[in-house]
Amino acid sequence: ADGKHIRAGARGKLAGNGEAFLVGYDGQAYLRNLAASNSISIETDKGVCQATFPYAGAGAQQAVIDRVICR
């Protein structure tokens, strides 16, 4: 929410299927099994933040979803 990237190594979870993920450098994360609408929660040094974002498949290419803000 303050415009900074979440630190690398922070743990997150995708709502619905509970799939866990780690945040990498520059706040990036790789998630699988996304739906058209998604919610995530991430454990940060300041507590848990949450974000929602849409997803539309990119065919054979890897999709990049920018500007997801965790509050």
DSSP file (Angstrom, degrees, kcal/mol; ACC not computed):
  #  RESIDUE AA STRUCTURE BP1 BP2  ACC     N-H-->O    O-->H-N    N-H-->O    O-->H-N    TCO  KAPPA ALPHA  PHI   PSI    X-CA   Y-CA   Z-CA
    1    1 A A              0   0    0      0, 0.0    70,-0.1     0, 0.0    68,-0.0   0.000 360.0 360.0 360.0 -25.0    0.0    0.0    0.0
    2    2 A D        -     0   0    0      2,-0.2     3,-0.1     1,-0.0    69,-0.0   0.375 360.0-107.0 -89.9   5.7    3.0    2.3    0.6
    3    3 A G  S    S+     0   0    0      1,-0.3     2,-0.2     0, 0.0    -1,-0.0   0.389  81.5 122.0  88.8  -3.4    4.3    1.7   -3.0
    4    4 A K        -     0   0    0      1,-0.1    -1,-0.3    23,-0.0    -2,-0.2  -0.617  67.7-105.4 -91.8 152.7    7.2   -0.5   -1.9
    5    5 A H        -     0   0    0     -2,-0.2     2,-0.2    -3,-0.1    22,-0.1  -0.449  37.0-107.4 -70.2 146.8    7.8   -4.1   -3.0
    6    6 A I        -     0   0    0     -2,-0.1    21,-0.5     1,-0.1    -1,-0.1  -0.545  49.5 -95.0 -70.1 142.0    7.0   -6.8   -0.6
    7    7 A R    >   -     0   0    0     -2,-0.2     3,-1.7     1,-0.1    16,-0.2  -0.242  41.1 -99.6 -64.4 145.4   10.3   -8.3    0.6
    8    8 A A  T 3  S+     0   0    0      1,-0.2    16,-0.2    -3,-0.1    -1,-0.1  -0.400 108.7  34.6 -62.1 137.7   11.7  -11.4   -1.1
    9    9 A G  T 3  S+     0   0    0     14,-3.5    -1,-0.2     1,-0.4    15,-0.1   0.275  79.3 140.8  98.0  -9.2   10.9  -14.5    0.9
   10   10 A A    <   -     0   0    0     -3,-1.7    13,-2.6    13,-0.2     2,-0.4  -0.400  50.6-124.8 -64.9 143.8    7.5  -13.4    2.2
   11   11 A R  E     -A   22   0A   0     32,-0.5    32,-2.9    11,-0.2     2,-0.3  -0.737  31.3-179.4 -96.6 138.6    5.0  -16.2    2.2
   12   12 A G  E     -AB  21  42A   0      9,-3.0     9,-2.0    -2,-0.4     2,-0.4  -0.849  14.5-151.6-131.1 167.9    1.6  -16.0    0.5
   13   13 A K  E     -AB  20  41A   0     28,-2.5    28,-2.0    -2,-0.3     2,-0.5  -0.995  15.5-133.0-143.8 135.5   -1.4  -18.1   -0.1
   14   14 A L  E  >  - B   0  40A   0      5,-2.6     4,-1.6    -2,-0.4     5,-0.4  -0.770  31.0-124.9 -86.5 124.3   -4.0  -18.1   -3.0
   15   15 A A  T  4 S+     0   0    0     24,-3.0     2,-1.1    -2,-0.5    24,-0.3  -0.303  87.9  30.1 -66.6 153.6   -7.5  -18.1   -1.7
   16   16 A G  T  4 S+     0   0    0      1,-0.2    -1,-0.2    22,-0.1    22,-0.0  -0.525 130.7  31.3  98.5 -66.4   -9.8  -20.9   -2.8
   17   17 A N  T  4 S-     0   0    0     -2,-1.1    -2,-0.2    -3,-0.2    -1,-0.2   0.533  96.2-133.1-103.1  -7.3   -7.3  -23.7   -3.3
   18   18 A G     <  +     0   0    0     -4,-1.6     2,-0.2     1,-0.2    -3,-0.2   0.634  40.5 169.6  69.4  14.4   -4.9  -22.6   -0.6
   19   19 A E        -     0   0    0     -5,-0.4    -5,-2.6    -4,-0.1    -1,-0.2  -0.418  25.7-138.1 -64.4 127.8   -1.8  -22.9   -2.8
   20   20 A A  E     +A   13   0A   0     -7,-0.2     2,-0.3    -2,-0.2    -7,-0.2  -0.521  25.7 173.9 -87.0 153.3    1.2  -21.4   -1.1
   21   21 A F  E     -A   12   0A   0     -9,-2.0    -9,-3.0    -2,-0.2     2,-0.4  -0.970  24.6-127.3-150.6 162.9    3.8  -19.3   -2.9
   22   22 A L  E     -A   11   0A   0     -2,-0.3     8,-0.5   -11,-0.2     2,-0.4  -0.907  23.5-123.5-112.6 144.0    6.9  -17.2   -2.0
   23   23 A V        -     0   0    0    -13,-2.6   -14,-3.5    -2,-0.4     6,-0.2  -0.707  32.0-161.2 -83.8 135.6    7.5  -13.6   -3.1
   24   24 A G    >   -     0   0    0      4,-4.6     3,-1.2    -2,-0.4   -14,-0.1  -0.198  38.1 -42.4-101.4-164.8   10.7  -13.1   -5.0
   25   25 A Y  G >  S+     0   0    0      1,-0.2     3,-1.6     2,-0.2    -1,-0.3  -0.256 125.2  18.9 -61.7 149.5   12.8  -10.1   -5.9
   26   26 A D  G 3  S-     0   0    0      1,-0.3    -1,-0.2    -3,-0.1   -19,-0.1   0.713 130.9 -71.2  60.6  23.8   11.0   -6.9   -6.8
   27   27 A G  G <  S+     0   0    0     -3,-1.2    -1,-0.3   -21,-0.5     2,-0.2   0.637  92.9 147.5  74.0  13.6    7.8   -8.2   -5.3
   28   28 A Q    <   +     0   0    0     -3,-1.6    -4,-4.6    -4,-0.1     2,-0.3  -0.554  22.2 179.7 -86.2 148.6    7.3  -10.8   -8.0
   29   29 A A        -     0   0    0     -6,-0.2     2,-0.6    -2,-0.2    -6,-0.1  -0.990  23.3-135.9-143.6 150.4    5.6  -14.1   -7.4
   30   30 A Y        -     0   0    0     -8,-0.5     2,-0.3    -2,-0.3    -8,-0.2  -0.943  28.2-177.9-110.0 120.6    4.8  -17.1   -9.6
   31   31 A L        -     0   0    0     -2,-0.6     2,-0.3   -10,-0.1     3,-0.2  -0.888   9.1-158.7-120.5 149.2    1.3  -18.5   -9.1
   32   32 A R        +     0   0    0     -2,-0.3   -13,-0.1     1,-0.2    -2,-0.0  -0.772  66.5  32.0-118.7 166.2   -0.4  -21.5  -10.7
   33   33 A N  S    S+     0   0    0     -2,-0.3    -1,-0.2     1,-0.2     2,-0.1   0.872  74.9 176.7  58.1  44.1   -4.0  -22.5  -11.0
   34   34 A L        -     0   0    0     -3,-0.2    -1,-0.2     1,-0.1     2,-0.2  -0.472  16.4-148.9 -78.4 151.2   -5.4  -19.0  -11.3
   35   35 A A        -     0   0    0     -2,-0.1     3,-0.1     2,-0.1    -1,-0.1  -0.449  38.3 -90.2-104.1-178.3   -9.1  -18.3  -11.9
   36   36 A A  S    S+     0   0    0      1,-0.2    19,-2.0    -2,-0.2     2,-0.4   0.844 120.8  29.0 -63.9 -33.1  -10.7  -15.3  -13.7
   37   37 A S  E    S- C   0  54A   0     17,-0.2     2,-0.3     2,-0.0    -1,-0.2  -0.999  81.7-174.2-129.3 132.9  -10.8  -13.5  -10.3
   38   38 A N  E     - C   0  53A   0     15,-2.3    15,-2.0    -2,-0.4     2,-0.4  -0.933  15.8-162.9-133.2 149.8   -8.3  -14.2   -7.6
   39   39 A S  E     - C   0  52A   0     -2,-0.3   -24,-3.0   -24,-0.3     2,-0.3  -0.995  14.1-178.2-128.9 137.5   -7.5  -13.2   -3.9
   40   40 A I  E     -BC  14  51A   0     11,-2.7    11,-2.0    -2,-0.4     2,-0.4  -0.919  13.9-155.2-129.7 158.2   -4.2  -13.7   -2.2
   41   41 A S  E     -BC  13  50A   0    -28,-2.0   -28,-2.5    -2,-0.3     2,-0.4  -0.992  11.3-166.4-130.2 142.8   -2.9  -13.0    1.3
   42   42 A I  E     -BC  12  49A   0      7,-2.5     7,-2.5    -2,-0.4     2,-0.7  -0.994  19.9-131.8-132.8 133.3    0.8  -12.4    2.1
   43   43 A E  E     + C   0  48A   0    -32,-2.9   -32,-0.5    -2,-0.4     5,-0.2  -0.757  37.0 175.8 -83.5 115.2    2.5  -12.4    5.5
   44   44 A T  E >   - C   0  47A   0      3,-2.9     3,-1.3    -2,-0.7   -38,-0.0  -0.611  48.0 -99.2-112.1 174.8    4.6   -9.3    5.7
   45   45 A D  T 3  S+     0   0    0      1,-0.3     3,-0.1    -2,-0.2    -2,-0.0   0.746 125.9  47.9 -63.8 -23.3    6.7   -7.8    8.5
   46   46 A K  T 3  S-     0   0    0      1,-0.4     2,-0.3     0, 0.0    -1,-0.3   0.340 126.9 -84.9 -99.9   4.7    3.8   -5.4    9.3
   47   47 A G  E <   -C   44   0A   0     -3,-1.3    -3,-2.9     2,-0.0     2,-0.4  -0.810  69.8 -30.8 123.2-166.0    1.1   -8.2    9.3
   48   48 A V  E     -C   43   0A   0     -2,-0.3     2,-0.3    -5,-0.2    -5,-0.2  -0.755  53.8-169.1 -93.5 132.5   -1.0   -9.9    6.7
   49   49 A C  E     -C   42   0A   0     -7,-2.5    -7,-2.5    -2,-0.4     2,-0.3  -0.837   5.8-151.6-115.3 160.0   -2.0   -7.9    3.6
   50   50 A Q  E     +C   41   0A   0     -2,-0.3    21,-2.7    -9,-0.2     2,-0.3  -0.943  12.5 178.9-131.7 151.5   -4.6   -9.0    1.0
   51   51 A A  E     -C   40   0A   0    -11,-2.0   -11,-2.7    -2,-0.3     2,-0.3  -0.987  12.2-155.1-147.5 154.1   -5.0   -8.3   -2.7
   52   52 A T  E     +C   39   0A   0     -2,-0.3    17,-0.2    17,-0.3   -13,-0.2  -0.959  19.4 166.1-127.5 149.7   -7.4   -9.2   -5.5
   53   53 A F  E     -C   38   0A   0    -15,-2.0   -15,-2.3    -2,-0.3     2,-0.2  -0.983  30.5-117.9-159.8 150.6   -6.7   -9.3   -9.2
   54   54 A P  E     -C   37   0A   0      0, 0.0     2,-0.4     0, 0.0   -17,-0.2  -0.488  24.4-158.1 -85.6 162.5   -8.2  -10.6  -12.5
   55   55 A Y        -     0   0    0    -19,-2.0     2,-0.4    -2,-0.2    10,-0.0  -0.985  12.8-178.0-143.8 132.2   -6.5  -13.1  -14.7
   56   56 A A        -     0   0    0     -2,-0.4   -21,-0.0   -19,-0.0   -20,-0.0  -0.996  39.1-108.4-126.4 124.7   -7.0  -13.9  -18.4
   57   57 A G        -     0   0    0     -2,-0.4     3,-0.1     1,-0.1     5,-0.1  -0.042  16.3-150.8 -51.6 150.7   -4.9  -16.7  -19.8
   58   58 A A    >   -     0   0    0      1,-0.4     3,-1.7     3,-0.4     2,-0.2   0.035  32.4-128.3-112.9  24.3   -2.0  -15.9  -22.1
   59   59 A G  T 3  S-     0   0    0      1,-0.3    -1,-0.4     4,-0.0     4,-0.1  -0.467  79.8 -12.5  66.8-130.4   -2.1  -19.1  -24.2
   60   60 A A  T 3  S+     0   0    0     -2,-0.2    -1,-0.3    -3,-0.1     2,-0.2   0.580 122.3  87.2 -81.5  -9.7    1.4  -20.6  -24.4
   61   61 A Q  S <  S-     0   0    0     -3,-1.7     2,-0.4     1,-0.1    -3,-0.4  -0.555  88.1-104.8 -90.2 155.6    3.0  -17.5  -23.0
   62   62 A Q        -     0   0    0     -2,-0.2     2,-0.2    -5,-0.1    -2,-0.1  -0.662  37.5-130.4 -77.2 127.9    3.6  -16.7  -19.3
   63   63 A A        -     0   0    0     -2,-0.4     2,-0.5    -4,-0.1    -6,-0.1  -0.564  14.5-153.6 -80.0 143.0    1.1  -14.0  -18.2
   64   64 A V        -     0   0    0     -2,-0.2     2,-0.6     2,-0.0    -1,-0.0  -0.981   4.4-164.1-116.9 125.7    2.4  -11.0  -16.3
   65   65 A I        -     0   0    0     -2,-0.5     3,-0.3   -10,-0.0     2,-0.2  -0.938  16.0-164.6-112.2 112.4    0.0   -9.2  -14.0
   66   66 A D        +     0   0    0     -2,-0.6    -2,-0.0     1,-0.2     0, 0.0  -0.542  54.8  22.1 -97.1 159.8    1.2   -5.8  -13.0
   67   67 A R        +     0   0    0      1,-0.2     2,-0.6    -2,-0.2    -1,-0.2   0.850  64.2 164.0  60.0  45.1    0.3   -3.3  -10.3
   68   68 A V        -     0   0    0     -3,-0.3     2,-0.5   -17,-0.1    -1,-0.2  -0.848  23.9-153.9 -90.6 121.7   -1.3   -5.6   -7.7
   69   69 A I        -     0   0    0     -2,-0.6     2,-0.6   -17,-0.2   -17,-0.3  -0.863   2.7-151.2-105.0 125.7   -1.5   -3.7   -4.5
   70   70 A C              0   0    0     -2,-0.5   -19,-0.2     1,-0.1   -29,-0.1  -0.846 360.0 360.0 -97.1 120.9   -1.5   -5.6   -1.2
   71   71 A R              0   0    0    -21,-2.7   -20,-0.1    -2,-0.6    -1,-0.1   0.355 360.0 360.0-119.3 360.0   -3.4   -3.8    1.6
